[in-house]
Amino acid sequence: MVLEFSVLLRHSFHLFKSFPMTEEINQYFPKAYTKIDEATKLSGFTMASDALTCSLLRTLAASKPSGKFLELGTGTGLSTSWILDGMDENSSLVSIDNEAQFLEIAERFLGNDNRLTLIETDGAQWVENNLQEKYDYIFADTWHGKYLLLDEVMNMLNKGGFYIIDDMLPQPNWPDGHQEKAIKLISDLEKREDLTLTKQVWATGIVIAVRK
């Protein structure tokens, strides 16, 4: 019996090693990704979304033909490039950030895409001035729409629209006290009756919600 179990274990391990279901991204990366990544590293920006998260952003974007997309927190445009790559030609993306030096990188490599509107602005001011806007997909990658003005941004989401956040697992760059904020945010999202929600303990920790 022990010998049979050992053989079975070795066989299972062999199958697992050869099975193609891994986290490796075996599809193409966006055309601008490598150049943006290089410029990001030179800029010193350390808060860009990881490639696994970006791959998911692209996949979800592909499900919203002719969609209106919103990214809160452009950074240098790494995640922006993946969202654009999943969008069809009739979709549009508004992406905002308040850091000109990082937004310039996104503008340099993605600014010729007429589906994209990059805006340098304060997040709170932009949300308060655009409460009437509606979107099919919101990636909240900054404080506003995530830890601040959550209700206001959620009201901008169309029925059936995606609300996506990452970095919900403990991160090395979290300041003191941030873990408590993340725990509260997850709890608040779970209590909302207007969302269908899934938490993924994967990549940096992702929450995907759909507006009912």
N, C-alpha and C positions, 0 to 999 in steps of 0.2 A: 504493500500500500504506500509506504514512504517513497519507494522508487518510482511508482506511477505518478505520485504527486510531483516529484522532482522533474520528471520528464514533461509533465503538463505545464509546470511553471516555466521551464526553459522554452517550451513551445509558445506559450503566451507572451513571454518577453520578446521572442523573435518576431512575432506578429505585430506587437506594439511598436518595435523599432522600425519596421518596414511599412507601417500603416501611414497613409498620407495626412491623417487628421492631426495637424500640429498647429502651433501659433505662427509658424513661418508664413510670411506674405509672399506667395509665389506668383502673384499677378504684378503687372507693371506699376511703377510709382508715377505720380504726375510728372509731366515734363519739367516743370519748374522746381520740383522738390529738391533736387541735389544742389542747385545754385542757391536756393533759399536756405537750405540747411547749412551750407558753407558760410553764407553771410551771417546767419544766426549765430554760429559759433564764434565768428570774429567780433560780433557786436557785444558779446557777453550776456546775451539774453538766455536765461536758464529755465524759463517756465513754459516752453513750447510743449504742445501735446505730443505724446509718443506715437510712433508709427502704428501700433496696434489700434489705438483709439482713432487715429486718422483713417485707417482702413475701414473701421466701422462707420465713421462719419460719411465716407464716400458711398458705402453700401446703402445706408439709410437715405442719403440724398437721392439716390437713383430711384427710390420708390415714390418720389414726388414730382412727376412730370408737370411742366408749366407752373412750378411752385414758387412761392415767395419765401426766401430764406433770410435768416438773421443770425449773425455771429456777434456776440458781445464779448469783445476781447480779441482783436486781430493778432496781437503780438507782432511777429515778423511775417506772418502769412503762411506758415507751414500747414496748419489745419485748414486754412482758407483754400489752399491749392487742392486739397483732397475733396473738400465740399464741392468746389467748382468742377472737379473731375467727374463727380457723380451726377451733377446737374445736367439736364438737357438744355438745348439751345433756346428754349422759350422760358427758362427760369431766370430768376434774378436773386442776387445776394447783396445784402447790405451788411457791411462789417465795420465795426467802430472800435477805436482805441484812443487813449489820451496821450500816448507816448510817440511823439513825432519821429524820433530816431529809429524806432522799430517799425513804425508804420511805413516809413520810407522804403524799407526793404520789400515789404509787400507791394508797394506801389511800383517799385523798380521792376519786379519780375512778374507781377500779375496785373498791372495797371492797364494793359492793352486789351483786357477781356471786358467787352462791353456789357456783360451780364453783371459785373461787379461794381459796387459803389463803396469806396473806402472813405470813411469819415473820421477826421481827427476831432475828438470832442470829449467832454466829460460825460461819463456814462449816465449819471443821474439826470443831468440836464437833457441829454438826448432822449431818455425814456420819458421824462415828463413832457417833452415837446412833441412826442410821437405816440401818445397813448391811443390815438384813433387808428393806428396802423394794425394790420392783421397779417400773420405769417403762418406758413404751413410747417415750418421747421425752425426751431430756435436752439442754437448751441450757445449756452451761457458759460463762458470760459473766463469770467472776471467776477468781481464782487456783485455788480449790478445784474439783477435777474437771477441771482443765486443766493447770496447772503443778504443782499439789499434789494428793495423794490421787487420782491418775488411776486407778490400779488399783481402788481402793475404789469410786469412782463408776462405773467401767465395769462392775463386778460388779453394780451396781444396774440395769443395762440389760437388758430382756427380749430374747430372741431375736427378730430382726426389727425391733428398736427403733432409732430414730435417735439418734445422738450428734452434736451440732452445735456448732462453735466459730467465732467470727469474729475480726477484727483480727489475722489471720496474715500480712498484708502490712505492711511497715514503716509505723509510725504516728508522727506528729509528737510525740505525748506519751509515746513510749517512753523510759524512763530508760536510762542507759548500761548496756550489758550485756544488755539485754532481747532484742535480736536473736538472740543466741546461744541464749537460752532457747527462743525460738520455733523456731529451726532444729532444736534437739534434740527439741522436742515433736513436730514433724512427722515427724522420723526415727523416733522411738519409736512413733508411731501407724502408720507405714508397715510397721514390723517386726512388728506384732501379727498373729497368725494367726487371731484371733477376730473380725476386722473386715473388711468390704468398704468401701473408702474412695475418695472422690473429693476432690481439691483443686481449688478454683475461684479462679483469679486474676481476681477480679471483686469489686465492692464493696470491702470492706476486707480481703478475703482470707478465704475461707470453707472449712472442711473439713466434709464430711458423711460420716459413717460409719454402717454398719448392722451390728448384732451378728449374727454367724452362729449 
